[in-house]
Amino acid sequence: GAVVSQHPSRVICKSGTSVKIECRSLDFQATTMFWYRQFPKQSLMLMATSNEGSKATYEQGVEKDKFLINHASLTLSTLTVTSAHPEDSSFYICSARARNLETQYFGPGTRLLVL
Amino acid sequence: AQSVAQPEDQVNVAEGNPLTVKCTYSVSGNPYLFWYVQYPNRGLQFLLKYITGDNLVKGSYGFEAEFNKSQTSFHLKKPSALVSDSALYFCAVRDGDNYGQNFVFGPGTRLSVLP
């Protein structure tokens, strides 16, 4: 199956700093990328959807100025958590889908801990 | 609107016994159905999907799922469970008539296979 990578896998930062998470589709062109957040023992919550070259579409309740998403190419999307606070600590998972594929493929996730 | 239900939070099964993880769905259009597995602190791994064709779909690691249109179900099954199958399982649905529609995930079912 298609491979999606995420970097970093784990990050610890101080409150008030910004953190960037990269998501790459390694062997296919991802026309659409998704960012999810997962709380412990819960399902995935879709944060935003981004199409290459256009602005991301954010789900209700997700602050677009806090969670900046850039989908600059068909293989790379980034999520920047700006001015992170402890309540932003979570497991962030990206997913990618190609135009000719029905399946979404997921990255391994990034564990963010804000102190 | 789309929705997915996984009626069991937890399923326990003895190693070597058959396992079933239940999923029912609701979608206005043509259902595209997926199963993913998540191991601790990892992203989601694709197991199998139903798009069209045979109602019995075979996937990775010996898993299979049966699409039942009349019961709007897509239960995940395996004839003989392994301890290594212990993980969190997510069912997802997308409206196949609307490419732009996002996945909707179920709440997840934790499978424990006891040695």
Boltz contact constraints between the chains, C-beta under 6 A:
constraints:
  - contact:
      token1: [A, 1]
      token2: [B, 46]
      max_distance: 6.0
  - contact:
      token1: [A, 43]
      token2: [B, 105]
      max_distance: 6.0
  - contact:
      token1: [A, 43]
      token2: [B, 107]
      max_distance: 6.0
  - contact:
      token1: [A, 43]
      token2: [B, 108]
      max_distance: 6.0
  - contact:
      token1: [A, 44]
      token2: [B, 105]
      max_distance: 6.0
  - contact:
      token1: [A, 93]
      token2: [B, 43]
      max_distance: 6.0
  - contact:
      token1: [A, 102]
      token2: [B, 32]
      max_distance: 6.0
  - contact:
      token1: [A, 102]
      token2: [B, 51]
      max_distance: 6.0
  - contact:
      token1: [A, 103]
      token2: [B, 46]
      max_distance: 6.0
  - contact:
      token1: [A, 103]
      token2: [B, 49]
      max_distance: 6.0
  - contact:
      token1: [A, 106]
      token2: [B, 43]
      max_distance: 6.0
  - contact:
      token1: [A, 106]
      token2: [B, 44]
      max_distance: 6.0
  - contact:
      token1: [A, 107]
      token2: [B, 43]
      max_distance: 6.0
  - contact:
      token1: [A, 108]
      token2: [B, 42]
      max_distance: 6.0
  - contact:
      token1: [A, 108]
      token2: [B, 43]
      max_distance: 6.0
  - contact:
      token1: [A, 109]
      token2: [B, 43]
      max_distance: 6.0
